[in-house]
Amino acid sequence: MLRYLYRRGQLKGLMGGSRPWTGVWALLFAVRLFKKASSREAKVVYTEVLHPGETLVIRHEDAAPKRKRR
């Protein structure tokens, strides 16, 4: 039901210009953002089994320097 209202709000509100439907969409969009921001679940990005003697190196390389204006 919420998915239907969200989509209807997009079509009739944002695309169609209806202020009440835009409000419905904005409310449901805010709820989605809040849920995503408040989720405390860890997200697994990479997994691999390490055997004895193997190592895993994690590093972060600096970004390329930005050009200076002349």
WOZI-V116652 format. One line per field, one symbol per residue. phi: phi as a letter, one per 40 degrees, with the letter a starting at -180 (. if undefined). psi: psi as a letter, one per 20 degrees, with the letter a starting at -180 (. if undefined). burial: b if it has 16 or more other ideal C-beta (glycine too) atoms within 10 Angstrom, else e. A space follows every 50 residues. Layout:
BEGIN
phi: ???
psi: ???
burial: ???
END
This chain:
BEGIN
phi: .cccccccccccccccgccccccccccccccccccccccbccbccabacb cdgcbbbbabcccccccccc
psi: ghgghgghhgghfghijogghhggggghghggggghhipjpqpphpqqpp rpiqrppproqqqqqqqqq.
burial: eeeeebebbbebbeeeebeebbebbeebeeeeeeeeeeeeeeeeeeeeee eeeeeeeeeeeeeeeeeeee
END
